[in-house]
Amino acid sequence: MQVILIQDVNNLGGVNEVVSVKNGYARNFLIPRKMAVEASPSNMQQLNERLKQQQKKEAAMLAEINQVIAKLKEGAVKIGAKVGTSGKIFGSVTSVQISRAIRDQKGYEIDRRKIHIIDEIKELGNFKAKVDFGHGHETELELEVVAE
């Protein structure tokens, strides 16, 4: 029997997959527990429509990510920090400060958990950080730490 999975099922498949299972397994376990529906022509048509919508959303998200990456690569993000007489920063620059600087200077809200600082930033100068957007899309971000 062919069924369309509504949710991930261990050792069987993931969401929106069409799989073949035995009749009893489908009728007595998967369908009553709302894990799957029968692969009738109307359900297959609904599945195809859902997959098309999902592809459109992913394409729009990918275009947005590429736009943000292009904007981030335009120039260095300046971060102000309090500095002692020796040129050392009090504390260090964190991903929260980087996120705020990106929001203020570039106009994009990036979650601090997506920003990975490559080297610890404890002095003035130029540094790099990585921004991971997920789905294999990441970019290097140039940072310029200046005295306040």
C-alpha positions as CSV (number, residue, x, y, z in Angstrom):
1,M,0.0,0.0,0.0
2,Q,1.3,3.5,-0.9
3,V,1.0,6.1,1.9
4,I,2.1,9.8,2.2
5,L,3.9,10.5,5.5
6,I,2.6,13.4,7.4
7,Q,5.4,13.4,9.9
8,D,8.8,11.7,10.2
9,V,8.7,8.0,11.0
10,N,11.8,6.2,12.3
11,N,13.1,3.6,9.8
12,L,10.5,4.5,7.2
13,G,10.9,8.1,5.9
14,G,10.4,11.8,6.4
15,V,7.6,14.3,6.0
16,N,6.0,14.4,2.5
17,E,7.5,11.2,1.3
18,V,5.5,8.5,-0.5
19,V,6.4,5.1,0.8
20,S,5.2,1.5,0.3
21,V,4.2,-0.3,3.5
22,K,2.1,-3.4,4.2
23,N,-1.6,-2.9,4.4
24,G,-2.0,-3.8,8.0
25,Y,0.8,-1.5,9.1
26,A,-0.8,1.4,7.3
27,R,-4.4,0.8,8.4
28,N,-3.7,-0.2,12.0
29,F,-0.8,2.0,12.9
30,L,0.2,4.9,10.6
31,I,-3.2,6.2,9.5
32,P,-5.0,6.0,12.9
33,R,-2.1,7.8,14.6
34,K,-2.1,10.6,11.9
35,M,1.4,9.7,10.8
36,A,0.3,9.1,7.2
37,V,-2.5,9.3,4.7
38,E,-3.4,7.0,1.8
39,A,-1.7,7.9,-1.4
40,S,-5.0,8.6,-3.3
41,P,-4.9,10.8,-6.4
42,S,-6.4,13.7,-4.5
43,N,-3.9,13.4,-1.7
44,M,-1.0,13.1,-4.3
45,Q,-2.3,16.3,-5.9
46,Q,-2.3,18.1,-2.5
47,L,1.3,16.8,-1.8
48,N,2.5,18.2,-5.2
49,E,0.9,21.5,-4.4
50,R,2.6,21.6,-0.9
51,L,5.9,20.8,-2.4
52,K,5.5,23.6,-5.0
53,Q,4.7,26.1,-2.2
54,Q,7.7,24.9,-0.2
55,Q,10.0,25.3,-3.2
56,K,8.8,28.9,-3.7
57,K,9.4,29.7,-0.1
58,E,12.9,28.3,-0.2
59,A,13.7,30.3,-3.4
60,A,12.5,33.5,-1.8
61,M,14.5,32.7,1.4
62,L,17.6,32.0,-0.8
63,A,17.2,35.3,-2.6
64,E,17.0,37.1,0.7
65,I,20.1,35.4,2.1
66,N,22.1,36.3,-1.0
67,Q,21.0,39.9,-0.7
68,V,22.1,40.0,3.0
69,I,25.4,38.4,2.1
70,A,26.0,40.9,-0.6
71,K,25.2,43.8,1.8
72,L,27.5,42.4,4.5
73,K,30.5,42.1,2.0
74,E,30.2,45.7,1.0
75,G,32.4,47.0,3.8
76,A,33.7,46.4,7.3
77,V,31.4,46.8,10.3
78,K,32.7,49.3,12.8
79,I,32.4,48.4,16.4
80,G,33.2,51.0,19.2
81,A,34.8,49.7,22.4
82,K,36.2,51.3,25.5
83,V,40.0,51.2,25.5
84,G,42.7,51.5,28.1
85,T,45.9,53.5,27.7
86,S,47.7,50.5,26.3
87,G,45.2,50.0,23.4
88,K,43.6,47.0,25.0
89,I,39.8,46.7,25.2
90,F,38.1,46.4,28.5
91,G,36.6,42.9,28.2
92,S,36.1,41.7,24.6
93,V,33.8,42.2,21.7
94,T,30.9,39.7,21.7
95,S,28.5,38.4,19.1
96,V,25.8,40.6,20.7
97,Q,27.8,43.8,20.0
98,I,28.4,42.6,16.4
99,S,24.7,41.8,15.9
100,R,23.8,45.4,17.1
101,A,26.4,46.9,14.9
102,I,25.1,45.0,11.8
103,R,21.6,46.1,12.6
104,D,22.6,49.8,13.0
105,Q,25.0,50.0,10.1
106,K,23.7,47.5,7.5
107,G,20.0,47.5,8.4
108,Y,19.7,43.7,8.9
109,E,18.7,41.9,12.0
110,I,21.0,38.8,12.5
111,D,20.6,36.6,15.5
112,R,23.7,36.6,17.7
113,R,23.8,32.8,17.7
114,K,24.5,32.8,14.0
115,I,27.6,34.9,14.4
116,H,30.9,33.0,15.1
117,I,33.9,35.0,16.1
118,I,37.0,33.4,14.6
119,D,39.6,34.9,16.9
120,E,38.9,36.5,20.3
121,I,38.7,40.3,20.0
122,K,40.5,42.0,22.8
123,E,42.3,44.9,21.1
124,L,41.8,47.5,18.4
125,G,42.2,46.5,14.8
126,N,40.6,44.5,12.0
127,F,39.1,41.1,12.6
128,K,36.9,38.5,10.9
129,A,33.7,36.7,12.0
130,K,31.6,34.1,10.2
131,V,27.8,34.5,9.8
132,D,26.0,31.1,9.3
133,F,22.6,31.4,7.7
134,G,22.0,27.7,7.7
135,H,21.4,25.3,4.8
136,G,25.1,25.6,3.9
137,H,25.1,29.4,3.4
138,E,27.7,31.3,5.3
139,T,29.8,34.4,4.8
140,E,32.9,36.0,6.3
141,L,32.3,39.4,7.9
142,E,35.0,42.0,8.3
143,L,35.0,43.9,11.6
144,E,36.9,47.0,12.5
145,V,37.2,47.7,16.2
146,V,37.7,51.4,17.0
147,A,38.1,53.3,20.2
148,E,35.0,55.1,21.6
